Protein backbone atom coordinates (compact mmCIF):
# COMPACT_ATOMS: atom_id res chain seq x y z
CA UNK A 1 0.00 0.00 0.00
CA UNK A 2 1.52 3.33 -1.06
CA UNK A 3 2.27 6.00 1.51
CA UNK A 4 -0.27 8.78 1.65
CA UNK A 5 1.22 12.27 1.40
CA UNK A 6 0.59 13.70 4.85
CA UNK A 7 0.55 17.25 6.19
CA UNK A 8 0.88 18.82 9.63
CA UNK A 9 -2.94 18.97 9.74
CA UNK A 10 -3.48 15.31 8.86
CA UNK A 11 -0.77 14.15 11.27
CA UNK A 12 -2.26 16.18 14.12
CA UNK A 13 -5.70 14.75 13.26
CA UNK A 14 -4.23 11.23 13.44
CA UNK A 15 -2.73 12.00 16.85
CA UNK A 16 -5.99 13.51 18.10
CA UNK A 17 -8.27 10.68 16.93
CA UNK A 18 -7.41 7.90 14.49
CA UNK A 19 -11.09 7.36 13.66
CA UNK A 20 -11.47 11.01 12.68
CA UNK A 21 -8.38 10.62 10.48
CA UNK A 22 -9.94 7.54 8.89
CA UNK A 23 -13.17 9.33 8.01
CA UNK A 24 -11.41 12.41 6.62
CA UNK A 25 -8.38 10.99 4.82
CA UNK A 26 -9.19 7.35 4.07
CA UNK A 27 -12.94 7.40 3.42
CA UNK A 28 -12.71 11.06 2.40
CA UNK A 29 -16.08 11.95 3.88
CA UNK A 30 -17.04 15.60 3.37
CA UNK A 31 -16.09 18.05 6.11
CA UNK A 32 -18.03 21.11 7.10
CA UNK A 33 -16.81 24.67 7.20
CA UNK A 34 -16.86 27.08 10.12
CA UNK A 35 -16.57 30.80 10.68
CA UNK A 36 -13.17 30.24 12.30
CA UNK A 37 -11.86 28.42 9.23
CA UNK A 38 -13.28 30.91 6.74
CA UNK A 39 -12.13 34.01 8.56
CA UNK A 40 -8.73 32.41 9.18
CA UNK A 41 -8.34 32.00 5.41
CA UNK A 42 -9.46 35.59 4.91
CA UNK A 43 -6.92 36.92 7.43
CA UNK A 44 -4.14 34.93 5.74
CA UNK A 45 -5.10 36.35 2.34
CA UNK A 46 -5.07 39.91 3.67
CA UNK A 47 -1.57 39.53 5.12
CA UNK A 48 -0.29 37.81 1.98
CA UNK A 49 -1.61 40.56 -0.31
CA UNK A 50 -0.53 43.43 1.93
CA UNK A 51 3.11 43.13 0.88
CA UNK A 52 2.14 43.66 -2.78
CA UNK A 53 0.80 47.17 -2.25
CA UNK A 54 2.03 50.03 -4.40
CA UNK A 55 4.26 52.36 -2.36
CA UNK A 56 4.30 55.10 -5.00
CA UNK A 57 2.22 57.54 -2.93
CA UNK A 58 3.44 56.33 0.47
CA UNK A 59 6.10 58.27 2.37
CA UNK A 60 7.53 58.57 5.87
CA UNK A 61 4.87 61.12 6.84
CA UNK A 62 1.79 59.17 5.81
CA UNK A 63 2.74 55.46 5.82
CA UNK A 64 1.09 54.67 9.14
CA UNK A 65 -2.33 55.88 8.01
CA UNK A 66 -1.87 54.47 4.50
CA UNK A 67 -1.10 50.99 5.83
CA UNK A 68 -4.17 51.04 8.08
CA UNK A 69 -6.39 52.05 5.18
CA UNK A 70 -4.90 49.37 2.92
CA UNK A 71 -5.46 46.49 5.34
CA UNK A 72 -9.05 47.56 5.94
CA UNK A 73 -9.68 47.67 2.19
CA UNK A 74 -8.05 44.27 1.75
CA UNK A 75 -10.14 42.77 4.55
CA UNK A 76 -13.35 44.14 3.03
CA UNK A 77 -12.31 42.80 -0.39
CA UNK A 78 -11.54 39.29 0.82
CA UNK A 79 -14.57 39.20 3.13
CA UNK A 80 -16.86 40.01 0.22
CA UNK A 81 -15.00 37.51 -1.96
CA UNK A 82 -15.91 34.78 0.55
CA UNK A 83 -19.57 35.86 0.81
CA UNK A 84 -20.88 32.58 -0.61
CA UNK A 85 -18.98 30.52 1.97
CA UNK A 86 -20.05 32.87 4.75
CA UNK A 87 -23.69 32.59 3.68
CA UNK A 88 -23.46 28.80 3.85
CA UNK A 89 -22.71 29.07 7.58
CA UNK A 90 -26.21 30.53 8.13
CA UNK A 91 -25.05 32.95 10.79
CA UNK A 92 -27.17 35.93 11.83
CA UNK A 93 -26.28 39.43 10.68
CA UNK A 94 -25.15 40.24 14.21
CA UNK A 95 -22.87 37.21 14.28
CA UNK A 96 -21.34 38.07 10.90
CA UNK A 97 -20.79 41.64 12.07
CA UNK A 98 -19.15 40.41 15.27
CA UNK A 99 -16.69 38.13 13.46
CA UNK A 100 -15.91 40.80 10.86
CA UNK A 101 -15.14 43.36 13.55
CA UNK A 102 -13.10 40.82 15.51
CA UNK A 103 -11.08 39.97 12.40
CA UNK A 104 -10.60 43.66 11.69
CA UNK A 105 -9.26 44.10 15.22
CA UNK A 106 -6.71 41.32 14.66
CA UNK A 107 -5.60 42.71 11.30
CA UNK A 108 -5.21 46.23 12.72
CA UNK A 109 -3.29 44.82 15.67
CA UNK A 110 -0.85 43.19 13.23
CA UNK A 111 -0.65 46.44 11.24
CA UNK A 112 0.20 48.48 14.33
CA UNK A 113 3.11 46.17 15.09
CA UNK A 114 4.28 46.22 11.46
CA UNK A 115 4.27 50.03 11.52
CA UNK A 116 6.46 49.92 14.63
CA UNK A 117 8.85 47.53 12.87
CA UNK A 118 9.05 49.86 9.85
CA UNK A 119 9.88 52.81 12.11
CA UNK A 120 12.61 50.81 13.84
CA UNK A 121 14.12 49.71 10.51
CA UNK A 122 14.21 53.28 9.20
CA UNK A 123 15.76 54.64 12.38
CA UNK A 124 18.30 51.93 13.14
CA UNK A 125 19.49 51.31 9.58
CA UNK A 126 19.03 54.86 8.28
CA UNK A 127 17.24 53.59 5.18
CA UNK A 128 14.26 54.71 3.14
CA UNK A 129 10.69 53.62 3.74
CA UNK A 130 10.77 51.54 0.55
CA UNK A 131 13.97 49.76 1.63
CA UNK A 132 12.55 49.16 5.12
CA UNK A 133 9.36 47.71 3.62
CA UNK A 134 11.39 45.50 1.30
CA UNK A 135 13.58 44.20 4.13
CA UNK A 136 10.49 43.23 6.16
CA UNK A 137 8.71 41.55 3.24
CA UNK A 138 8.86 37.77 3.66
CA UNK A 139 8.67 34.93 1.19
CA UNK A 140 4.96 34.11 1.41
CA UNK A 141 2.73 31.03 1.21
CA UNK A 142 5.39 28.63 0.00
CA UNK A 143 4.61 24.95 -0.52
CA UNK A 144 7.29 22.52 0.66
CA UNK A 145 6.99 18.87 -0.35
CA UNK A 146 9.19 15.91 0.52
CA UNK A 147 9.04 12.73 -1.55
CA UNK A 148 11.44 11.17 0.93
CA UNK A 149 9.10 11.65 3.90
CA UNK A 150 5.82 11.76 1.92
CA UNK A 151 4.77 14.96 3.63
CA UNK A 152 4.04 18.51 2.54
CA UNK A 153 3.12 21.85 4.05
CA UNK A 154 2.47 25.50 3.24
CA UNK A 155 4.59 27.99 5.17
CA UNK A 156 2.88 31.35 5.69
CA UNK A 157 6.00 33.52 5.86
CA UNK A 158 9.77 33.05 5.68
CA UNK A 159 11.78 36.04 6.88
CA UNK A 160 15.48 36.45 6.15
CA UNK A 161 16.88 38.53 9.01
CA UNK A 162 20.56 39.22 8.35
CA UNK A 163 22.09 35.71 8.44
CA UNK A 164 19.06 34.08 10.08
CA UNK A 165 15.92 32.45 8.73
CA UNK A 166 12.67 32.87 10.64
CA UNK A 167 9.66 30.70 9.74
CA UNK A 168 6.35 32.28 10.80
CA UNK A 169 2.79 30.94 10.89
CA UNK A 170 -0.27 33.14 11.41
CA UNK A 171 -2.91 32.08 13.93
CA UNK A 172 -6.28 33.60 14.82
CA UNK A 173 -6.45 31.49 18.00
CA UNK A 174 -7.82 33.10 21.12
CA UNK A 175 -5.24 31.46 23.36
CA UNK A 176 -1.72 32.85 23.41
CA UNK A 177 0.14 29.58 23.87
CA UNK A 178 2.09 27.20 21.66
CA UNK A 179 0.29 23.88 21.95
CA UNK A 180 1.86 20.53 21.12
CA UNK A 181 -0.01 20.50 17.79
CA UNK A 182 1.51 23.85 16.83
CA UNK A 183 4.96 22.73 17.95
CA UNK A 184 4.66 19.63 15.73
CA UNK A 185 3.51 21.75 12.79
CA UNK A 186 6.58 23.97 13.12
CA UNK A 187 8.82 20.92 13.57
CA UNK A 188 7.56 19.51 10.26
CA UNK A 189 8.13 22.87 8.56
CA UNK A 190 11.70 22.87 9.92
CA UNK A 191 12.31 19.39 8.52
CA UNK A 192 10.91 20.35 5.12
CA UNK A 193 12.98 23.54 5.02
CA UNK A 194 16.13 21.68 6.02
CA UNK A 195 15.65 19.00 3.39
CA UNK A 196 15.19 21.58 0.61
CA UNK A 197 17.82 24.13 1.59
CA UNK A 198 20.35 22.12 3.59
CA UNK A 199 20.13 24.53 6.49
CA UNK A 200 17.76 24.87 9.43
CA UNK A 201 15.74 27.92 10.44
CA UNK A 202 17.07 29.91 13.38
CA UNK A 203 13.69 30.72 14.88
CA UNK A 204 10.12 29.52 14.55
CA UNK A 205 7.43 32.11 15.10
CA UNK A 206 3.72 31.91 15.75
CA UNK A 207 2.02 35.22 15.03
CA UNK A 208 -1.04 35.21 17.25
CA UNK A 209 -2.96 37.97 15.49
CA UNK A 210 -4.95 38.81 18.60
CA UNK A 211 -1.74 39.32 20.52
CA UNK A 212 1.75 39.36 18.99
CA UNK A 213 4.53 37.27 17.51
CA UNK A 214 5.92 34.57 19.79
CA UNK A 215 9.19 32.86 18.87
CA UNK A 216 10.69 29.55 19.85
CA UNK A 217 14.35 28.84 19.12
CA UNK A 218 15.11 25.99 16.76
CA UNK A 219 16.82 22.90 18.16
CA UNK A 220 17.63 19.50 16.69
CA UNK A 221 14.98 17.78 18.81
CA UNK A 222 12.33 19.46 16.65
CA UNK A 223 13.70 17.70 13.57
CA UNK A 224 13.73 14.41 15.49
CA UNK A 225 10.14 15.01 16.64
CA UNK A 226 9.00 15.59 13.06
CA UNK A 227 10.74 12.45 11.81
CA UNK A 228 9.26 10.32 14.60
CA UNK A 229 5.69 11.45 14.07
CA UNK A 230 5.92 11.12 10.29
CA UNK A 231 7.33 7.60 10.62
CA UNK A 232 4.62 6.63 13.11
CA UNK A 233 1.72 7.70 10.90
CA UNK A 234 3.19 6.03 7.80
CA UNK A 235 3.86 2.84 9.76
CA UNK A 236 0.14 2.67 10.55
CA UNK A 237 -1.59 4.05 7.48
CA UNK A 238 0.57 2.29 4.87
CA UNK A 239 -0.38 -1.19 6.09
CA UNK A 240 -4.09 -0.97 6.86
CA UNK A 241 -7.24 0.80 5.75
CA UNK A 242 -9.63 -1.19 7.94
CA UNK A 243 -11.79 1.08 10.05
CA UNK A 244 -11.34 -1.25 13.04
CA UNK A 245 -7.64 -0.38 13.02
CA UNK A 246 -8.43 3.29 13.49
CA UNK A 247 -9.63 3.54 17.07
CA UNK A 248 -11.86 6.29 18.39
CA UNK A 249 -10.54 8.72 20.98
CA UNK A 250 -13.55 10.05 22.86
CA UNK A 251 -12.91 13.49 24.35
CA UNK A 252 -14.77 16.82 24.68
CA UNK A 253 -13.62 17.48 21.10
CA UNK A 254 -16.29 15.03 19.91
CA UNK A 255 -19.11 17.40 20.90
CA UNK A 256 -19.09 20.71 22.70
CA UNK A 257 -21.56 23.42 23.61
CA UNK A 258 -21.55 25.21 20.25
CA UNK A 259 -20.60 22.43 17.84
CA UNK A 260 -19.35 18.94 17.20
CA UNK A 261 -16.85 16.91 15.16
CA UNK A 262 -17.66 16.78 11.43
CA UNK A 263 -18.11 13.02 11.76
CA UNK A 264 -20.05 12.92 15.02
CA UNK A 265 -23.23 11.50 13.48
CA UNK A 266 -21.28 8.84 11.54
CA UNK A 267 -19.01 7.90 14.43
CA UNK A 268 -21.63 7.97 17.24
CA UNK A 269 -18.96 8.19 19.96
CA UNK A 270 -21.59 8.48 22.69
CA UNK A 271 -23.75 5.67 21.38
C-alpha positions in Angstrom: 0.0 0.0 0.0 1.5 3.3 -1.1 2.3 6.0 1.5 -0.3 8.8 1.6 1.2 12.3 1.4 0.6 13.7 4.8 0.5 17.2 6.2 0.9 18.8 9.6 -2.9 19.0 9.7 -3.5 15.3 8.9 -0.8 14.1 11.3 -2.3 16.2 14.1 -5.7 14.8 13.3 -4.2 11.2 13.4 -2.7 12.0 16.9 -6.0 13.5 18.1 -8.3 10.7 16.9 -7.4 7.9 14.5 -11.1 7.4 13.7 -11.5 11.0 12.7 -8.4 10.6 10.5 -9.9 7.5 8.9 -13.2 9.3 8.0 -11.4 12.4 6.6 -8.4 11.0 4.8 -9.2 7.3 4.1 -12.9 7.4 3.4 -12.7 11.1 2.4 -16.1 11.9 3.9 -17.0 15.6 3.4 -16.1 18.0 6.1 -18.0 21.1 7.1 -16.8 24.7 7.2 -16.9 27.1 10.1 -16.6 30.8 10.7 -13.2 30.2 12.3 -11.9 28.4 9.2 -13.3 30.9 6.7 -12.1 34.0 8.6 -8.7 32.4 9.2 -8.3 32.0 5.4 -9.5 35.6 4.9 -6.9 36.9 7.4 -4.1 34.9 5.7 -5.1 36.4 2.3 -5.1 39.9 3.7 -1.6 39.5 5.1 -0.3 37.8 2.0 -1.6 40.6 -0.3 -0.5 43.4 1.9 3.1 43.1 0.9 2.1 43.7 -2.8 0.8 47.2 -2.2 2.0 50.0 -4.4 4.3 52.4 -2.4 4.3 55.1 -5.0 2.2 57.5 -2.9 3.4 56.3 0.5 6.1 58.3 2.4 7.5 58.6 5.9 4.9 61.1 6.8 1.8 59.2 5.8 2.7 55.5 5.8 1.1 54.7 9.1 -2.3 55.9 8.0 -1.9 54.5 4.5 -1.1 51.0 5.8 -4.2 51.0 8.1 -6.4 52.1 5.2 -4.9 49.4 2.9 -5.5 46.5 5.3 -9.1 47.6 5.9 -9.7 47.7 2.2 -8.1 44.3 1.8 -10.1 42.8 4.5 -13.3 44.1 3.0 -12.3 42.8 -0.4 -11.5 39.3 0.8 -14.6 39.2 3.1 -16.9 40.0 0.2 -15.0 37.5 -2.0 -15.9 34.8 0.6 -19.6 35.9 0.8 -20.9 32.6 -0.6 -19.0 30.5 2.0 -20.0 32.9 4.8 -23.7 32.6 3.7 -23.5 28.8 3.8 -22.7 29.1 7.6 -26.2 30.5 8.1 -25.1 33.0 10.8 -27.2 35.9 11.8 -26.3 39.4 10.7 -25.1 40.2 14.2 -22.9 37.2 14.3 -21.3 38.1 10.9 -20.8 41.6 12.1 -19.2 40.4 15.3 -16.7 38.1 13.5 -15.9 40.8 10.9 -15.1 43.4 13.6 -13.1 40.8 15.5 -11.1 40.0 12.4 -10.6 43.7 11.7 -9.3 44.1 15.2 -6.7 41.3 14.7 -5.6 42.7 11.3 -5.2 46.2 12.7 -3.3 44.8 15.7 -0.9 43.2 13.2 -0.6 46.4 11.2 0.2 48.5 14.3 3.1 46.2 15.1 4.3 46.2 11.5 4.3 50.0 11.5 6.5 49.9 14.6 8.9 47.5 12.9 9.1 49.9 9.9 9.9 52.8 12.1 12.6 50.8 13.8 14.1 49.7 10.5 14.2 53.3 9.2 15.8 54.6 12.4 18.3 51.9 13.1 19.5 51.3 9.6 19.0 54.9 8.3 17.2 53.6 5.2 14.3 54.7 3.1 10.7 53.6 3.7 10.8 51.5 0.6 14.0 49.8 1.6 12.6 49.2 5.1 9.4 47.7 3.6 11.4 45.5 1.3 13.6 44.2 4.1 10.5 43.2 6.2 8.7 41.6 3.2 8.9 37.8 3.7 8.7 34.9 1.2 5.0 34.1 1.4 2.7 31.0 1.2 5.4 28.6 0.0 4.6 25.0 -0.5 7.3 22.5 0.7 7.0 18.9 -0.3 9.2 15.9 0.5 9.0 12.7 -1.5 11.4 11.2 0.9 9.1 11.7 3.9 5.8 11.8 1.9 4.8 15.0 3.6 4.0 18.5 2.5 3.1 21.8 4.0 2.5 25.5 3.2 4.6 28.0 5.2 2.9 31.4 5.7 6.0 33.5 5.9 9.8 33.0 5.7 11.8 36.0 6.9 15.5 36.5 6.1 16.9 38.5 9.0 20.6 39.2 8.4 22.1 35.7 8.4 19.1 34.1 10.1 15.9 32.4 8.7 12.7 32.9 10.6 9.7 30.7 9.7 6.4 32.3 10.8 2.8 30.9 10.9 -0.3 33.1 11.4 -2.9 32.1 13.9 -6.3 33.6 14.8 -6.4 31.5 18.0 -7.8 33.1 21.1 -5.2 31.5 23.4 -1.7 32.9 23.4 0.1 29.6 23.9 2.1 27.2 21.7 0.3 23.9 22.0 1.9 20.5 21.1 0.0 20.5 17.8 1.5 23.9 16.8 5.0 22.7 17.9 4.7 19.6 15.7 3.5 21.8 12.8 6.6 24.0 13.1 8.8 20.9 13.6 7.6 19.5 10.3 8.1 22.9 8.6 11.7 22.9 9.9 12.3 19.4 8.5 10.9 20.3 5.1 13.0 23.5 5.0 16.1 21.7 6.0 15.6 19.0 3.4 15.2 21.6 0.6 17.8 24.1 1.6 20.3 22.1 3.6 20.1 24.5 6.5 17.8 24.9 9.4 15.7 27.9 10.4 17.1 29.9 13.4 13.7 30.7 14.9 10.1 29.5 14.5 7.4 32.1 15.1 3.7 31.9 15.8 2.0 35.2 15.0 -1.0 35.2 17.2 -3.0 38.0 15.5 -5.0 38.8 18.6 -1.7 39.3 20.5 1.7 39.4 19.0 4.5 37.3 17.5 5.9 34.6 19.8 9.2 32.9 18.9 10.7 29.5 19.8 14.3 28.8 19.1 15.1 26.0 16.8 16.8 22.9 18.2 17.6 19.5 16.7 15.0 17.8 18.8 12.3 19.5 16.6 13.7 17.7 13.6 13.7 14.4 15.5 10.1 15.0 16.6 9.0 15.6 13.1 10.7 12.5 11.8 9.3 10.3 14.6 5.7 11.5 14.1 5.9 11.1 10.3 7.3 7.6 10.6 4.6 6.6 13.1 1.7 7.7 10.9 3.2 6.0 7.8 3.9 2.8 9.8 0.1 2.7 10.6 -1.6 4.1 7.5 0.6 2.3 4.9 -0.4 -1.2 6.1 -4.1 -1.0 6.9 -7.2 0.8 5.8 -9.6 -1.2 7.9 -11.8 1.1 10.0 -11.3 -1.3 13.0 -7.6 -0.4 13.0 -8.4 3.3 13.5 -9.6 3.5 17.1 -11.9 6.3 18.4 -10.5 8.7 21.0 -13.6 10.1 22.9 -12.9 13.5 24.3 -14.8 16.8 24.7 -13.6 17.5 21.1 -16.3 15.0 19.9 -19.1 17.4 20.9 -19.1 20.7 22.7 -21.6 23.4 23.6 -21.6 25.2 20.2 -20.6 22.4 17.8 -19.3 18.9 17.2 -16.9 16.9 15.2 -17.7 16.8 11.4 -18.1 13.0 11.8 -20.1 12.9 15.0 -23.2 11.5 13.5 -21.3 8.8 11.5 -19.0 7.9 14.4 -21.6 8.0 17.2 -19.0 8.2 20.0 -21.6 8.5 22.7 -23.8 5.7 21.4 
